Amino acid sequence: MYGGEQLLNGRVYGAEHDDPHPGPLPHRTYAELVGGPLDGLLVDIHEWQTEEVDDGVALATELSRWPGGRTLYDPRPGEPRTPAPG
């Protein structure tokens, strides 16, 4: 684990690095990223269609083998999609 991973846990993908409240917002639905360089981040999927969630997502990242590239995430089978607390 590199030191930056602790900074990612519980943060929302796309939040500014200096955002004082980078965590999830109440009444939104998030998916946790697992199995790639953005592990621990949350992606806001609140307004996504079921098909969009099921297809997975390619996210831009500087935290990969090829900075400026994309990392691919697919949904985990059977993963519940629950709203954030609040």
Residue pairs with C-beta under 8 A, 6 or more apart in sequence:
4 63
5 39
5 40
8 38
8 39
8 40
8 41
9 40
9 41
10 22
10 23
10 24
10 40
10 42
11 22
11 23
11 40
11 41
11 42
12 22
12 23
12 24
12 25
12 30
12 41
12 42
12 43
12 44
13 33
13 38
13 41
13 42
13 43
13 44
13 59
14 44
15 22
16 22
24 30
24 42
24 44
24 84
25 44
25 84
25 86
26 84
26 85
26 86
27 83
27 84
27 86
28 44
28 46
28 83
28 84
29 44
29 45
29 46
29 81
29 82
29 83
29 84
30 42
30 43
30 44
30 45
30 46
30 84
31 42
31 43
31 45
31 53
31 75
31 79
31 81
32 40
32 41
32 42
33 39
33 40
33 41
33 42
33 43
33 59
33 73
34 73
34 76
35 73
36 64
36 71
36 72
36 73
37 61
37 63
37 64
37 71
38 59
38 61
38 63
38 71
38 73
43 57
43 59
43 73
45 52
45 53
45 81
46 83
53 75
53 81
54 75
56 72
56 73
56 74
56 75
57 72
57 73
58 70
58 71
58 72
59 70
59 71
59 73
60 68
60 69
60 70
61 67
61 69
61 70
61 71
62 68
63 71
64 70
64 71
